[in-house]
Amino acid sequence: MIRIATDADAAACHAIYAPVVESSVITFETELPGEAAMRERIRARLQNHPWLVWEEQGEVVAYAYAGRFRERSAYDWIAETSIYVHEKARRRGIARTLYGVLLEAMHRQGINQAVGVITLPGDTSVAMHEAMGFAPAGVWPKAGYKLGRWWDVGVWSKFMSEPAVPPTPVVPFAGLAEQGGLADLLGRHG
């Protein structure tokens, strides 16, 4: 089942994220944030952007979210996306399905472009993003230092709709969810 994250999902999201922080370069975060910080991240993000979880038999096994790309208001129509899947739930199509629902939720908000930031080489993430219609948009060489070396970071982007001139304001995610604007989307995966 795919649903909107709640405060109660902080522990599960943190458990999925912890090994990624501790032993990979999928994220450049180097210290575990802790459950309280994860709870606050969920709360803060849900005001304006989606944070979705994939739940199986009462257990969260994956989560995906979008967030502000840059602080300037001219960037309101583009959002950065992230997804994390528990090791035991990988290679089952969960990432593509959950990411697809995330992108559709963003589209319904009026966000017209999604950006994925990938530590390179990142073959699995690159393949997933390209299968979802993302295209390479650039590389930041030696952008981050973790696990004893410098890593390049690639940016992949996907236009979900042609930008309008002038654009209509993006609907905050909390407002879209309250208005029932996601019921059919989430219901398909319930």
JOSULTA-V10275 format. One record per residue. N is the residue number from 0. SS is DSSP state (~ for helix, > for strand, _ for the rest). PSI is psi in whole degrees, 0 to 359 (none if undefined). OMEGA is omega in degrees with one decimal (none if undefined). Layout:
n	ss	psi	omega
N	SS	PSI	OMEGA
N	SS	PSI	OMEGA
This chain:
n	ss	psi	omega
0	_	135	173.8
1	>	132	179.9
2	>	169	176.3
3	>	136	179.5
4	_	154	174.8
5	_	172	175.6
6	~	324	-177.0
7	~	346	-179.7
8	~	357	-175.3
9	~	316	-178.5
10	~	315	-180.0
11	~	318	178.3
12	~	319	178.8
13	~	319	179.7
14	~	323	176.8
15	~	321	-174.9
16	~	327	-173.1
17	~	309	-179.4
18	~	333	177.8
19	~	318	177.9
20	~	314	-171.1
21	~	329	-171.4
22	~	18	178.9
23	_	173	175.3
24	_	18	175.9
25	_	323	172.2
26	_	150	175.7
27	_	4	172.9
28	_	134	-174.9
29	_	346	178.4
30	_	138	177.6
31	_	134	-178.1
32	_	332	-175.5
33	_	157	-177.4
34	~	321	-179.6
35	~	317	178.7
36	~	322	178.1
37	~	319	177.4
38	~	316	-179.8
39	~	323	177.1
40	~	316	178.5
41	~	310	-179.5
42	~	311	-176.5
43	~	317	-176.6
44	~	320	-174.5
45	~	346	176.7
46	~	317	-174.0
47	~	340	-174.6
48	_	158	-179.5
49	_	146	167.0
50	>	110	-175.3
51	>	151	176.0
52	>	153	173.0
53	>	119	-176.8
54	>	135	175.2
55	>	124	178.6
56	_	44	176.9
57	_	3	-178.7
58	>	129	175.6
59	>	123	-178.9
60	>	354	177.9
61	>	155	172.8
62	>	153	179.3
63	>	146	179.2
64	>	164	173.6
65	>	159	179.0
66	>	168	-179.5
67	>	133	179.2
68	_	309	177.3
69	_	163	-173.5
70	_	332	-176.9
71	_	141	-175.2
72	~	337	178.1
73	~	343	179.3
74	~	8	-174.8
75	_	334	-172.5
76	_	10	177.1
77	>	140	-179.7
78	>	145	176.0
79	>	140	-177.6
80	>	153	176.1
81	>	150	176.3
82	>	142	178.3
83	>	130	-178.2
84	>	132	177.6
85	_	142	-177.2
86	~	321	-177.3
87	~	349	-177.5
88	~	8	-177.7
89	_	161	176.5
90	_	32	179.2
91	_	7	-180.0
92	_	2	-179.4
93	~	315	-176.6
94	~	313	-178.5
95	~	318	-179.5
96	~	311	-179.1
97	~	317	178.9
98	~	321	177.9
99	~	319	177.8
100	~	319	177.0
101	~	312	-178.9
102	~	320	178.4
103	~	320	176.9
104	~	317	178.3
105	~	317	178.7
106	~	318	179.0
107	~	333	175.9
108	~	339	-175.1
109	_	7	173.9
110	_	128	-174.8
111	_	353	179.5
112	>	135	176.2
113	>	145	179.6
114	>	130	173.2
115	>	131	179.5
116	>	122	-170.1
117	>	127	172.9
118	>	128	-175.3
119	_	144	17.7
120	_	327	172.5
121	_	44	-173.3
122	~	317	-178.6
123	~	316	-179.9
124	~	319	177.5
125	~	312	-179.1
126	~	316	-179.9
127	~	313	-178.9
128	~	316	-179.2
129	~	324	175.4
130	~	333	179.2
131	_	3	177.1
132	_	7	176.0
133	_	151	177.2
134	>	149	178.3
135	>	137	-179.1
136	>	355	177.9
137	>	168	179.4
138	>	135	171.6
139	>	106	-178.0
140	>	142	176.8
141	>	51	-174.1
142	>	335	-177.1
143	>	146	178.6
144	>	119	179.0
145	>	148	179.2
146	_	39	171.4
147	_	11	177.6
148	>	167	176.7
149	>	143	-178.4
150	>	139	171.2
151	>	152	177.6
152	>	129	177.0
153	>	151	177.6
154	>	129	175.6
155	>	141	-179.4
156	>	156	178.9
157	>	125	172.1
158	>	124	178.6
159	_	341	173.7
160	_	158	178.2
161	_	128	179.5
162	_	131	179.6
163	_	154	175.7
164	_	113	-7.1
165	_	157	179.6
166	_	152	172.4
167	_	151	-179.8
168	_	145	175.6
169	_	136	177.5
170	_	124	175.8
171	_	141	-176.8
172	~	319	-179.8
173	~	319	178.7
174	~	319	178.6
175	~	316	-180.0
176	~	317	-179.2
177	~	327	-179.1
178	_	359	-179.5
179	_	16	-177.5
180	_	3	-179.5
181	_	356	-173.3
182	~	313	-179.0
183	~	322	-179.4
184	~	310	-179.9
185	~	327	179.8
186	~	331	178.3
187	_	339	-174.8
188	_	25	-176.5
189	_	none	none
